[in-house]
Structure formats: C-alpha cells, structure tokens
C-alpha cells in the first residue's frame, strides 16, 4: 500500500453510517428528552425513514422505548420515544478510612441501590475484598441482570499510577499503595474498573449533582483526615501532567501567616510542616487541646462543643477557619476560581467556618471567590464516581447493542 493510499479517506460504509445515525438520535434523546419521529427528523436533519429505521434498531437493542404519545392540535397523534435507562448500569465505589460506600445507578444517573458499611478492614487486601463483596452483594440484592452492570469507578485517597498499577500518596490508608490491589478489585467484580482520586470525584459530583453546576471554574477542597482538592474547568476535570493537580496538602505551611499571636502560641503544641498538617482534622484536635480542651477528642467532638458554646472549642474552630482562608487564598492566586466548595468531614461544618473564612480572606487577598459548603455532603465522592462510571457504561451499552 502506498503512502497516498494510507492517507485516503475510508470508503462510505452503510453500516457505519447507520451506527452514526443511531448514536446521534440516542444522544439527542438523552440530552433533550422524549421526542417524536417528526421532531427528531427536524432537529437532526435526518429523513423520516432514516429516523424510523434507526429508532426501530435502538428499540430492538433495548436502548430506547416508547414513552407515551403527543396529540397536536392538528394532525395525527405521535408516539414519543425516550432512552431506556435500564439498558445498562454503573457502579460507584467510595473507599475511605472510616466508610465504604457503593452505589448502583441506571443510565439516567438514578441511584437504584446503595450500601454504606463501616471500613473495619485491617489490611489492604481485606479492604479490597470488602469493596468487592459489598458491590457484588448490592448487585445481587438489586435483582438486576448482573450482565447489565458494565463499568465501575473507585474513588480513593491518593493518586493512581496506571503504569505501576498502584496508588501513591494515600497515607491515610496503610498498605494501600501496594501494586495489584485494584487488579484484585477488578478481577473480583469481573468488570472494567477505573480509579480516581476522591477529591477529584467529589468535584465532579458537585458539578454534576450539586452546587458547582453553573461554575466556569470551581474547586472542591476536601478537609478530613487529609487535605485534597479537585478542579473542574468548564465541566472537565483537571488533573495535571501526572494526576497530582490538587494535592495541596503537600504545600509548606508557615505559622507566621497566622493572624494573631494567640494562634501562633497554640501552634507550639502541634508543629505544622505542611498545609495538611495545619488544616486537617488532627489539626483541629491539636488546636483544641492547646486552647484547653482535655480528654479523648475527635474533630467532630470539637465542632460539637463549639456549637454548644465551649470557648476553647470555639477558638480552635476559629483558627481552623483562618487557616482555611489561607488555603483558599493560595488556590485563588493560582487558579482564579469563581467558586470554592468546602467538603470532607471538617468541611461539612461550614456553618461554623464560613464567617471566619470570608472575613480572613478579605485581609489576605483581593481575589475573593465565592466560598460555599458542599451541597452533597458525604455523598460527593460516591456520586462523582457514579457520574464518571456512567460515561463509560453508556458507551458500552451502545457498543454492545
């Protein structure tokens, strides 16, 4: 074959053209809702016979179904067609330090089954097996045809290295960086499995289902046992050259940036080398102890005490808000987002944090994006995994017709 032959366009293929027509109509019905043959012909430019033939093929494949009728003032009653959401299903899996959450969604994105279990696994292998058994049990209990479940997305702390088949930087999950764990999950489920950073998925979840839907560029800051960030630019996730964009927990922290000497004195009880050290849940506990709280403490205990009027807890929460403002200021200088969403276990206490964050931000920078609490709460990662898995599941449903 000559080089000119290699560059020539492929000859017209009737089967390829039919497939393109079917995909065009299916995507139109998915994005625009139910429609009649005549309406689809007008909107796509396809002939009515072509639309009828394509719809018949899609209906036979189980991708579309009749969705009622429309009776115009003049003319005959028209049959309406809509995508069949039961043509396929996707799994979203959120693996966290304390909880494992699994959701099963149809092609419309409706969650049809869900299971949340405590993550009491003591080893990485046990954790992987728990994810598999929970997901398989959820599918079995749903009474759906398991062959229709075609794709899964797992959200996890850290950054997944596809070449080495391992997660990096997942300090909160001991042993989680060992190669082969996600192959173990993939083999156990018998499905294609994609792996994403949990903060990235939370950002996608907020963009798809939550408060980020109308933002041009927004970031989701996840504050919990660790600190991470997801970045969504015009609906697309930005992960950087090696998947590490948003790993703001690694940024160095300088205590001299604290607004007052009292906060600096409290820092002597807990030296913060990184932004994660300064802002995550453990920092809230350390600050509360430095201000006088005693006994067994978690970050939740501190926030609950602050709501009840405890002055030491209130000061620790105020310090957390001040430090979060520094985090937002750094993010604003680099990315210029129009919205910063606070999420994660600490971020879910935005009712106590936002006033301090906003006031402190005004003293730090002229770049002041809107700062808002997560609209999805603890479900952000899980729903982001579902939304990501659905993209692949839809493609697989169409290709498998």
C-alpha positions as a Markdown table, in Angstrom:
| # | Residue | x | y | z |
|---|---|---|---|---|
| 1 | Unk | 0.0 | 0.0 | 0.0 |
| 2 | Unk | 1.4 | 3.4 | -0.9 |
| 3 | Unk | 1.6 | 6.3 | 1.5 |
| 4 | Unk | -1.2 | 8.1 | -0.6 |
| 5 | Unk | -3.4 | 5.1 | -0.2 |
| 6 | Unk | -2.8 | 5.1 | 3.6 |
| 7 | Unk | -3.9 | 8.8 | 3.8 |
| 8 | Unk | -7.0 | 8.3 | 1.7 |
| 9 | Unk | -10.5 | 8.5 | 3.3 |
| 10 | Unk | -12.2 | 5.3 | 4.2 |
| 11 | Unk | -14.9 | 4.5 | 1.7 |
| 12 | Unk | -18.5 | 5.1 | 2.7 |
| 13 | Unk | -19.8 | 2.3 | 4.7 |
| 14 | Unk | -23.6 | 1.8 | 5.1 |
| 15 | Unk | -23.2 | 0.0 | 8.5 |
| 16 | Unk | -21.0 | 2.8 | 9.8 |
| 17 | Unk | -23.5 | 5.4 | 8.7 |
| 18 | Unk | -26.4 | 3.6 | 10.3 |
| 19 | Unk | -24.5 | 3.4 | 13.6 |
| 20 | Unk | -23.7 | 7.1 | 13.4 |
| 21 | Unk | -27.4 | 7.9 | 12.9 |
| 22 | Unk | -28.4 | 5.7 | 15.8 |
| 23 | Unk | -25.8 | 7.4 | 18.1 |
| 24 | Unk | -27.0 | 10.8 | 17.0 |
| 25 | Unk | -30.6 | 10.1 | 17.8 |
| 26 | Unk | -29.8 | 8.3 | 21.1 |
| 27 | Unk | -27.6 | 11.2 | 22.3 |
| 28 | Unk | -30.4 | 13.7 | 21.3 |
| 29 | Unk | -33.0 | 11.8 | 23.3 |
| 30 | Unk | -30.6 | 11.5 | 26.3 |
| 31 | Unk | -29.9 | 15.3 | 26.3 |
| 32 | Unk | -33.2 | 16.7 | 25.1 |
| 33 | Unk | -35.8 | 14.3 | 26.5 |
| 34 | Unk | -38.6 | 12.4 | 24.8 |
| 35 | Unk | -39.4 | 13.3 | 21.2 |
| 36 | Unk | -41.4 | 12.0 | 18.2 |
| 37 | Unk | -40.1 | 10.8 | 14.9 |
| 38 | Unk | -41.0 | 14.0 | 13.2 |
| 39 | Unk | -39.4 | 16.2 | 15.9 |
| 40 | Unk | -36.2 | 14.1 | 15.7 |
| 41 | Unk | -36.1 | 14.4 | 11.9 |
| 42 | Unk | -36.5 | 18.2 | 12.2 |
| 43 | Unk | -33.8 | 18.6 | 14.8 |
| 44 | Unk | -31.2 | 16.3 | 13.3 |
| 45 | Unk | -31.8 | 16.8 | 9.6 |
| 46 | Unk | -32.2 | 13.1 | 9.0 |
| 47 | Unk | -35.0 | 11.9 | 6.8 |
| 48 | Unk | -38.1 | 10.5 | 8.5 |
| 49 | Unk | -37.5 | 7.0 | 7.0 |
| 50 | Unk | -33.9 | 7.1 | 8.4 |
| 51 | Unk | -35.2 | 8.2 | 11.8 |
| 52 | Unk | -37.8 | 5.4 | 11.8 |
| 53 | Unk | -35.2 | 2.8 | 10.9 |
| 54 | Unk | -32.7 | 4.0 | 13.5 |
| 55 | Unk | -35.4 | 4.1 | 16.2 |
| 56 | Unk | -36.5 | 0.6 | 15.4 |
| 57 | Unk | -32.9 | -0.6 | 15.7 |
| 58 | Unk | -32.4 | 1.2 | 19.0 |
| 59 | Unk | -35.7 | -0.1 | 20.4 |
| 60 | Unk | -34.8 | -3.7 | 19.4 |
| 61 | Unk | -31.5 | -3.3 | 21.2 |
| 62 | Unk | -33.2 | -2.1 | 24.3 |
| 63 | Unk | -31.7 | 1.4 | 24.2 |
| 64 | Unk | -34.9 | 3.3 | 23.6 |
| 65 | Unk | -38.6 | 2.7 | 24.4 |
| 66 | Unk | -41.9 | 4.3 | 23.8 |
| 67 | Unk | -42.6 | 7.0 | 26.3 |
| 68 | Unk | -46.2 | 8.0 | 25.6 |
| 69 | Unk | -47.9 | 10.0 | 22.9 |
| 70 | Unk | -48.4 | 13.6 | 21.9 |
| 71 | Unk | -51.6 | 14.8 | 20.4 |
| 72 | Unk | -51.1 | 18.1 | 18.5 |
| 73 | Unk | -54.0 | 20.5 | 17.7 |
| 74 | Unk | -53.8 | 19.4 | 14.1 |
| 75 | Unk | -52.6 | 16.1 | 12.7 |
| 76 | Unk | -52.2 | 12.6 | 13.9 |
| 77 | Unk | -51.2 | 11.6 | 17.4 |
| 78 | Unk | -47.4 | 11.0 | 17.5 |
| 79 | Unk | -45.6 | 8.3 | 19.5 |
| 80 | Unk | -42.8 | 9.7 | 21.8 |
| 81 | Unk | -39.5 | 7.9 | 22.3 |
| 82 | Unk | -37.1 | 8.2 | 25.2 |
| 83 | Unk | -33.9 | 6.4 | 26.2 |
| 84 | Unk | -34.4 | 3.2 | 28.3 |
| 85 | Unk | -32.4 | 3.8 | 31.5 |
| 86 | Unk | -32.4 | 0.1 | 32.3 |
| 87 | Unk | -30.2 | -0.7 | 29.2 |
| 88 | Unk | -27.2 | -0.6 | 31.5 |
| 89 | Unk | -25.9 | 0.1 | 35.0 |
| 90 | Unk | -22.8 | 1.5 | 36.6 |
| 91 | Unk | -21.1 | 1.1 | 40.0 |
| 92 | Unk | -19.6 | 3.9 | 42.0 |
| 93 | Unk | -17.4 | 2.9 | 45.0 |
| 94 | Unk | -16.0 | 5.3 | 47.6 |
| 95 | Unk | -13.2 | 3.8 | 49.7 |
| 96 | Unk | -12.5 | 6.0 | 52.7 |
| 97 | Unk | -10.7 | 5.5 | 56.0 |
| 98 | Unk | -13.9 | 5.1 | 58.0 |
| 99 | Unk | -16.6 | 4.2 | 55.5 |
| 100 | Unk | -17.0 | 2.2 | 52.3 |
| 101 | Unk | -19.9 | 3.4 | 50.1 |
| 102 | Unk | -21.2 | 1.7 | 47.0 |
| 103 | Unk | -24.0 | 2.8 | 44.7 |
| 104 | Unk | -25.6 | 1.3 | 41.6 |
| 105 | Unk | -27.1 | 3.7 | 39.0 |
| 106 | Unk | -29.0 | 3.3 | 35.8 |
| 107 | Unk | -28.1 | 5.1 | 32.6 |
| 108 | Unk | -30.2 | 8.1 | 33.6 |
| 109 | Unk | -27.9 | 8.5 | 36.6 |
| 110 | Unk | -30.6 | 7.5 | 39.1 |
| 111 | Unk | -29.2 | 5.6 | 42.0 |
| 112 | Unk | -31.3 | 2.4 | 42.2 |
| 113 | Unk | -29.4 | 0.7 | 45.1 |
| 114 | Unk | -26.9 | 1.7 | 47.7 |
| 115 | Unk | -24.9 | 0.3 | 50.6 |
| 116 | Unk | -22.8 | 2.0 | 53.2 |
| 117 | Unk | -20.6 | -0.1 | 55.5 |
| 118 | Unk | -18.0 | 0.7 | 58.2 |
| 119 | Unk | -14.5 | 0.2 | 56.9 |
| 120 | Unk | -13.1 | -2.1 | 59.6 |
| 121 | Unk | -10.5 | -3.8 | 57.3 |
| 122 | Unk | -7.1 | -4.2 | 58.9 |
| 123 | Unk | -5.1 | -4.9 | 55.8 |
| 124 | Unk | -5.2 | -3.5 | 52.2 |
| 125 | Unk | -6.2 | -6.9 | 50.8 |
| 126 | Unk | -9.1 | -7.1 | 53.3 |
| 127 | Unk | -10.2 | -3.6 | 52.2 |
| 128 | Unk | -10.1 | -4.6 | 48.6 |
| 129 | Unk | -12.1 | -7.7 | 49.3 |
| 130 | Unk | -14.6 | -5.7 | 51.3 |
| 131 | Unk | -15.2 | -3.4 | 48.3 |
| 132 | Unk | -15.7 | -6.5 | 46.1 |
| 133 | Unk | -18.1 | -8.3 | 48.4 |
| 134 | Unk | -20.1 | -5.2 | 49.1 |
| 135 | Unk | -20.5 | -4.3 | 45.5 |
| 136 | Unk | -21.4 | -7.9 | 44.4 |
| 137 | Unk | -23.9 | -8.1 | 47.3 |
| 138 | Unk | -25.5 | -4.9 | 46.2 |
| 139 | Unk | -25.9 | -6.1 | 42.6 |
| 140 | Unk | -27.3 | -9.4 | 43.8 |
| 141 | Unk | -29.8 | -7.8 | 46.2 |
| 142 | Unk | -31.0 | -5.4 | 43.5 |
| 143 | Unk | -32.3 | -8.4 | 41.4 |
| 144 | Unk | -31.0 | -6.8 | 38.3 |
| 145 | Unk | -29.3 | -8.8 | 35.5 |
| 146 | Unk | -25.6 | -8.5 | 36.5 |
| 147 | Unk | -24.6 | -8.6 | 32.9 |
| 148 | Unk | -26.1 | -5.2 | 32.5 |
| 149 | Unk | -23.6 | -3.8 | 35.1 |
| 150 | Unk | -20.8 | -2.8 | 32.8 |
| 151 | Unk | -18.4 | -0.4 | 34.5 |
| 152 | Unk | -17.2 | 0.7 | 37.9 |
| 153 | Unk | -15.3 | 3.7 | 39.2 |
| 154 | Unk | -13.5 | 3.6 | 42.5 |
| 155 | Unk | -12.7 | 6.8 | 44.5 |
| 156 | Unk | -9.7 | 6.6 | 46.8 |
| 157 | Unk | -7.3 | 8.9 | 48.6 |
| 158 | Unk | -4.1 | 9.4 | 46.7 |
| 159 | Unk | -3.2 | 9.4 | 43.0 |
| 160 | Unk | -3.5 | 6.3 | 40.9 |
| 161 | Unk | -0.4 | 5.4 | 38.8 |
| 162 | Unk | -1.8 | 3.4 | 35.8 |
| 163 | Unk | 1.6 | 2.3 | 34.7 |
| 164 | Unk | 2.7 | 0.9 | 38.1 |
| 165 | Unk | -0.9 | -0.2 | 38.9 |
| 166 | Unk | -0.7 | 1.4 | 42.4 |
| 167 | Unk | -1.9 | 4.4 | 44.4 |
| 168 | Unk | 0.6 | 6.9 | 45.5 |
| 169 | Unk | 0.2 | 9.4 | 48.5 |
| 170 | Unk | -2.6 | 7.5 | 50.3 |
| 171 | Unk | -1.1 | 7.9 | 53.7 |
| 172 | Unk | -4.5 | 7.6 | 55.4 |
| 173 | Unk | -4.9 | 4.0 | 54.2 |
| 174 | Unk | -1.9 | 1.9 | 55.3 |
| 175 | Unk | -0.7 | -0.6 | 52.7 |
| 176 | Unk | -3.0 | 0.9 | 50.1 |
| 177 | Unk | 0.0 | 1.8 | 47.8 |
| 178 | Unk | 0.9 | -1.8 | 47.1 |
| 179 | Unk | 0.7 | -2.8 | 43.4 |
| 180 | Unk | -2.1 | -5.1 | 42.3 |
| 181 | Unk | -4.9 | -4.1 | 44.8 |
| 182 | Unk | -7.1 | -2.6 | 42.1 |
| 183 | Unk | -6.4 | -5.5 | 39.8 |
| 184 | Unk | -7.7 | -7.6 | 42.7 |
| 185 | Unk | -10.9 | -5.5 | 42.8 |
| 186 | Unk | -11.3 | -5.6 | 39.0 |
| 187 | Unk | -10.9 | -9.4 | 39.0 |
| 188 | Unk | -13.3 | -9.8 | 41.9 |
| 189 | Unk | -16.0 | -7.7 | 40.2 |
| 190 | Unk | -15.4 | -9.1 | 36.7 |
| 191 | Unk | -15.8 | -5.5 | 35.3 |
| 192 | Unk | -13.7 | -2.8 | 33.9 |
| 193 | Unk | -12.7 | -0.6 | 36.9 |
| 194 | Unk | -11.3 | 2.9 | 36.7 |
| 195 | Unk | -9.6 | 4.5 | 39.7 |
| 196 | Unk | -9.8 | 8.2 | 40.6 |
| 197 | Unk | -8.7 | 10.5 | 43.4 |
| 198 | Unk | -11.5 | 11.0 | 45.9 |
| 199 | Unk | -11.3 | 14.8 | 45.9 |
| 200 | Unk | -11.4 | 14.8 | 42.0 |
| 201 | Unk | -14.5 | 12.7 | 42.1 |
| 202 | Unk | -16.1 | 14.9 | 44.8 |
| 203 | Unk | -15.6 | 17.9 | 42.5 |
| 204 | Unk | -17.2 | 16.0 | 39.6 |
| 205 | Unk | -20.1 | 15.0 | 41.9 |
| 206 | Unk | -20.7 | 18.6 | 42.9 |
| 207 | Unk | -20.5 | 19.7 | 39.3 |
| 208 | Unk | -23.0 | 17.1 | 38.2 |
| 209 | Unk | -25.4 | 16.9 | 41.1 |
| 210 | Unk | -24.5 | 19.8 | 43.5 |
| 211 | Unk | -23.6 | 23.4 | 43.8 |
| 212 | Unk | -20.9 | 23.6 | 41.1 |
| 213 | Unk | -23.2 | 23.1 | 38.2 |
| 214 | Unk | -23.2 | 26.7 | 36.9 |
| 215 | Unk | -19.5 | 27.4 | 37.6 |
| 216 | Unk | -17.0 | 28.1 | 34.9 |
| 217 | Unk | -14.1 | 27.0 | 37.1 |
| 218 | Unk | -14.5 | 25.8 | 40.6 |
| 219 | Unk | -12.5 | 23.8 | 43.1 |
| 220 | Unk | -13.7 | 21.3 | 45.8 |
| 221 | Unk | -11.5 | 21.4 | 48.9 |
| 222 | Unk | -11.8 | 18.2 | 50.9 |
| 223 | Unk | -10.8 | 18.6 | 54.5 |
| 224 | Unk | -10.9 | 15.4 | 56.6 |
| 225 | Unk | -8.2 | 13.0 | 57.8 |
| 226 | Unk | -6.2 | 14.5 | 54.9 |
| 227 | Unk | -6.4 | 17.5 | 52.7 |
| 228 | Unk | -7.1 | 17.4 | 48.9 |
| 229 | Unk | -8.6 | 19.4 | 46.1 |
| 230 | Unk | -10.4 | 18.7 | 42.9 |
| 231 | Unk | -10.5 | 21.1 | 40.0 |
| 232 | Unk | -13.3 | 21.3 | 37.4 |
| 233 | Unk | -12.8 | 23.7 | 34.4 |
| 234 | Unk | -15.9 | 24.1 | 32.2 |
| 235 | Unk | -17.2 | 20.7 | 33.1 |
| 236 | Unk | -13.9 | 18.9 | 32.7 |
| 237 | Unk | -11.7 | 17.6 | 35.5 |
| 238 | Unk | -8.1 | 19.0 | 35.5 |
| 239 | Unk | -5.6 | 16.5 | 37.0 |
| 240 | Unk | -2.3 | 17.9 | 35.8 |
| 241 | Unk | 0.6 | 16.1 | 33.9 |
| 242 | Unk | 0.8 | 13.2 | 36.3 |
| 243 | Unk | -2.5 | 13.2 | 38.1 |
| 244 | Unk | -1.2 | 15.2 | 41.1 |
| 245 | Unk | -3.0 | 18.5 | 40.5 |
| 246 | Unk | -4.9 | 19.5 | 43.6 |
| 247 | Unk | -2.6 | 17.7 | 46.1 |
| 248 | Unk | -2.5 | 20.9 | 48.1 |
| 249 | Unk | -1.8 | 19.0 | 51.3 |
| 250 | Unk | 1.9 | 18.9 | 50.3 |
| 251 | Unk | 2.2 | 22.7 | 50.3 |
| 252 | Unk | 4.5 | 24.0 | 53.0 |
| 253 | Unk | 2.9 | 25.8 | 55.9 |
| 254 | Unk | 4.4 | 28.9 | 57.6 |
| 255 | Unk | 3.0 | 29.7 | 61.0 |
| 256 | Unk | 3.9 | 33.4 | 60.6 |
| 257 | Unk | 0.9 | 33.7 | 58.4 |
| 258 | Unk | -1.4 | 33.3 | 61.4 |
| 259 | Unk | -3.5 | 36.4 | 62.1 |
| 260 | Unk | -2.6 | 36.8 | 65.9 |
| 261 | Unk | -0.1 | 35.7 | 68.5 |
| 262 | Unk | -2.6 | 33.5 | 70.3 |
| 263 | Unk | -2.9 | 31.2 | 67.3 |
| 264 | Unk | 0.9 | 31.2 | 67.0 |
| 265 | Unk | 1.3 | 30.2 | 70.6 |
| 266 | Unk | -1.2 | 27.4 | 70.1 |
| 267 | Unk | 0.9 | 26.1 | 67.2 |
| 268 | Unk | 3.7 | 25.2 | 69.7 |
| 269 | Unk | 1.7 | 22.2 | 70.7 |
| 270 | Unk | 1.4 | 21.0 | 67.1 |
| 271 | Unk | 4.1 | 21.9 | 64.6 |
| 272 | Unk | 2.6 | 22.2 | 61.1 |
| 273 | Unk | 5.1 | 21.4 | 58.4 |
| 274 | Unk | 2.6 | 21.1 | 55.6 |
| 275 | Unk | -0.8 | 22.6 | 54.8 |
| 276 | Unk | -2.3 | 19.2 | 55.5 |
| 277 | Unk | -0.7 | 19.2 | 59.0 |
| 278 | Unk | -2.2 | 22.7 | 59.6 |
| 279 | Unk | -5.8 | 22.2 | 58.3 |
| 280 | Unk | -6.9 | 18.6 | 58.5 |
| 281 | Unk | -9.0 | 17.1 | 61.3 |
| 282 | Unk | -6.0 | 16.3 | 63.5 |
| 283 | Unk | -5.0 | 20.0 | 63.5 |
| 284 | Unk | -8.5 | 20.9 | 64.8 |
| 285 | Unk | -8.0 | 18.4 | 67.7 |
| 286 | Unk | -4.5 | 19.7 | 68.4 |
| 287 | Unk | -5.6 | 23.3 | 68.4 |
| 288 | Unk | -8.5 | 22.4 | 70.8 |
| 289 | Unk | -6.0 | 20.8 | 73.2 |
| 290 | Unk | -3.7 | 23.8 | 73.0 |
| 291 | Unk | -6.6 | 26.0 | 74.0 |
| 292 | Unk | -7.5 | 23.9 | 77.0 |
| 293 | Unk | -9.8 | 21.0 | 75.9 |
| 294 | Unk | -9.0 | 17.7 | 77.6 |
| 295 | Unk | -10.0 | 14.0 | 77.3 |
| 296 | Unk | -10.5 | 11.9 | 74.2 |
| 297 | Unk | -11.2 | 14.1 | 71.3 |
| 298 | Unk | -12.1 | 14.0 | 67.6 |
| 299 | Unk | -12.6 | 16.9 | 65.3 |
| 300 | Unk | -16.4 | 16.2 | 65.4 |
| 301 | Unk | -16.2 | 16.5 | 69.2 |
| 302 | Unk | -14.6 | 19.9 | 68.9 |
| 303 | Unk | -17.1 | 21.2 | 66.4 |
| 304 | Unk | -20.0 | 19.9 | 68.6 |
| 305 | Unk | -18.5 | 21.6 | 71.6 |
| 306 | Unk | -18.1 | 24.8 | 69.7 |
| 307 | Unk | -21.8 | 24.7 | 68.8 |
| 308 | Unk | -22.6 | 24.2 | 72.5 |
| 309 | Unk | -20.6 | 27.3 | 73.4 |
| 310 | Unk | -17.3 | 25.9 | 74.7 |
| 311 | Unk | -14.8 | 28.8 | 74.4 |
| 312 | Unk | -11.7 | 26.6 | 73.8 |
| 313 | Unk | -13.5 | 24.7 | 71.0 |
| 314 | Unk | -14.8 | 27.9 | 69.5 |
| 315 | Unk | -11.2 | 29.3 | 69.4 |
| 316 | Unk | -10.0 | 26.1 | 67.8 |
| 317 | Unk | -12.7 | 26.3 | 65.2 |
| 318 | Unk | -11.9 | 29.9 | 64.5 |
| 319 | Unk | -8.3 | 29.0 | 64.0 |
| 320 | Unk | -9.3 | 26.3 | 61.5 |
| 321 | Unk | -11.4 | 28.9 | 59.6 |
| 322 | Unk | -8.4 | 31.3 | 59.5 |
| 323 | Unk | -6.2 | 28.6 | 58.1 |
| 324 | Unk | -8.8 | 27.5 | 55.6 |
| 325 | Unk | -8.8 | 31.2 | 54.4 |
| 326 | Unk | -5.1 | 30.9 | 53.7 |
| 327 | Unk | -5.7 | 27.7 | 51.7 |
| 328 | Unk | -8.4 | 29.5 | 49.7 |
| 329 | Unk | -6.1 | 32.5 | 49.1 |
| 330 | Unk | -3.4 | 30.2 | 47.7 |
| 331 | Unk | -5.9 | 28.4 | 45.5 |
| 332 | Unk | -7.3 | 31.7 | 44.3 |
| 333 | Unk | -3.9 | 33.1 | 43.3 |
| 334 | Unk | -3.1 | 30.0 | 41.2 |
| 335 | Unk | -6.4 | 29.1 | 39.7 |
| 336 | Unk | -8.7 | 32.1 | 40.0 |
| 337 | Unk | -11.9 | 30.0 | 40.5 |
| 338 | Unk | -15.3 | 31.5 | 40.7 |
| 339 | Unk | -16.4 | 29.1 | 43.4 |
| 340 | Unk | -14.6 | 27.2 | 46.2 |
| 341 | Unk | -16.6 | 24.4 | 47.8 |
| 342 | Unk | -15.7 | 23.1 | 51.2 |
| 343 | Unk | -16.3 | 19.4 | 51.8 |
| 344 | Unk | -15.0 | 16.4 | 53.7 |
| 345 | Unk | -15.5 | 15.7 | 57.4 |
| 346 | Unk | -14.2 | 19.1 | 58.5 |
| 347 | Unk | -15.7 | 21.0 | 55.6 |
| 348 | Unk | -19.2 | 19.7 | 56.5 |
| 349 | Unk | -19.0 | 22.1 | 59.4 |
| 350 | Unk | -19.2 | 25.1 | 57.1 |
| 351 | Unk | -21.9 | 26.6 | 59.3 |
| 352 | Unk | -19.2 | 27.3 | 61.9 |
| 353 | Unk | -16.3 | 28.1 | 59.5 |
| 354 | Unk | -17.6 | 30.2 | 56.7 |
| 355 | Unk | -17.9 | 33.5 | 58.5 |
| 356 | Unk | -14.2 | 33.3 | 59.7 |
| 357 | Unk | -13.1 | 32.1 | 56.2 |
| 358 | Unk | -14.7 | 35.0 | 54.5 |
| 359 | Unk | -13.6 | 37.6 | 57.0 |
| 360 | Unk | -10.0 | 36.4 | 57.0 |
| 361 | Unk | -9.9 | 36.1 | 53.2 |
| 362 | Unk | -10.7 | 39.8 | 52.9 |
| 363 | Unk | -7.5 | 40.6 | 54.8 |
| 364 | Unk | -5.3 | 38.3 | 52.7 |
| 365 | Unk | -6.1 | 38.9 | 49.0 |
| 366 | Unk | -8.2 | 40.9 | 46.6 |
| 367 | Unk | -9.0 | 37.6 | 44.9 |
| 368 | Unk | -12.2 | 36.5 | 46.7 |
| 369 | Unk | -14.1 | 33.7 | 45.0 |
| 370 | Unk | -17.5 | 32.7 | 46.4 |
| 371 | Unk | -16.9 | 30.1 | 49.2 |
| 372 | Unk | -19.8 | 27.7 | 49.8 |
| 373 | Unk | -20.4 | 24.4 | 51.6 |
| 374 | Unk | -20.8 | 21.2 | 49.7 |
| 375 | Unk | -24.3 | 20.5 | 48.5 |
| 376 | Unk | -23.8 | 16.7 | 48.6 |
| 377 | Unk | -22.1 | 16.3 | 52.0 |
| 378 | Unk | -20.7 | 12.8 | 52.5 |
| 379 | Unk | -22.1 | 11.6 | 49.2 |
| 380 | Unk | -19.9 | 13.8 | 47.0 |
| 381 | Unk | -17.2 | 11.2 | 46.2 |
| 382 | Unk | -19.7 | 8.4 | 45.7 |
| 383 | Unk | -21.9 | 10.5 | 43.3 |
| 384 | Unk | -18.8 | 11.6 | 41.4 |
| 385 | Unk | -17.8 | 8.0 | 41.0 |
| 386 | Unk | -21.3 | 7.2 | 39.7 |
| 387 | Unk | -21.2 | 10.1 | 37.2 |
| 388 | Unk | -17.8 | 9.1 | 35.9 |
| 389 | Unk | -18.7 | 5.4 | 35.6 |
| 390 | Unk | -21.9 | 6.3 | 33.7 |
| 391 | Unk | -19.9 | 7.9 | 30.8 |
| 392 | Unk | -18.2 | 4.5 | 30.1 |
| 393 | Unk | -21.4 | 2.5 | 30.9 |
| 394 | Unk | -23.4 | 4.5 | 28.3 |
| 395 | Unk | -20.7 | 3.9 | 25.6 |
| 396 | Unk | -20.6 | 0.2 | 26.5 |
| 397 | Unk | -24.4 | -0.1 | 26.3 |
| 398 | Unk | -24.4 | 1.5 | 22.8 |
| 399 | Unk | -21.4 | -0.5 | 21.5 |
| 400 | Unk | -22.9 | -3.7 | 22.9 |
| 401 | Unk | -26.2 | -3.3 | 21.1 |
